[in-house]
Amino acid sequence: MGLKHPHLEALLRDLLLDEARRLWRAEGVKEPNISQLSVTTGLNRKALTAKVRALDDPLPGTEMSAAAKTFTMWLQMLTDNPARRRLPITADEPVQTFEKLAWQISRGNVHHRAILDELVRLNMVTESDGFAELKADGFVPSADLQTMLAFLGDNARDHLLAAVSNTLGGRPPMLERAVYATGVTLQDSEQIHNLVRQRWDALHHELTHEMTRAVEAAGGATSGRIRVGIYTYYEDAEKTSGAQGSQS
């Protein structure tokens, strides 16, 4: 995708700067100065000054997206009533509409039309004859590279944070498990993949329900956060070396 060494070098500088800030704030320093950051990172003051003053172009925030929240709640509704996959956008009658769903999620801060347009743009919802219909079973906006990169960053970050926390042992261990096998066919791998998808769908709805309850109960009075994820990866590893067998 055209990534070059200067891009990686800039990324490493950003990571060092973020970690330096985190360390100083942990020591009680509200905002470390250039000298403190320079000592901690090993970067010269000129480079740090330019970096601190630069305005970054951040990736979309996956946790705060009104479209993502609306889509997730819509999926949750399907567990109670599969017919709600297709909703009228607006209606005068007292029925469930996309407008009501979007208002509930955004508290009226984002117009339902903007949320619907975004979901249609992401190719996750279709619109016709005054109705909106889900066409995806998970919020995976594959039609938008920037949003997909944002999800990649957020998911990989928390996966690594859990792994590092478990490795350093500074807090009670978090759930981090994997099952691995070699010497299997791609056909069997795909069947196992589908099994995981089916089991995840059920767990996903249960987790969404419990997280929604917890958020509503807290009422915004806490800063705690949690991410629960799952992944599957398989390939034809014929050209790679490794012992046959499985482990967990």
Secondary structure, DSSP 8 states (H G I E B T S, - for coil): ----HHHHHHHHHHHHHHHHHHHHHHTT-SS--HHHHHHHH---HHHHHHHHHS-------STT-HHHHHHHHHHHHHHH-GGGGEEESS-SSSS--HHHHHHHHHTTSS-HHHHHHHHHHTTSEEEETTEEEE--SS---TT-HHHHHHHHHHHHHHHHHHHHHHHHTSSS-------EEES--HHHHHHHHHHHHHHHHHHHHHHHHHHHHHHHHHTT-----------------TTS---SEEE-
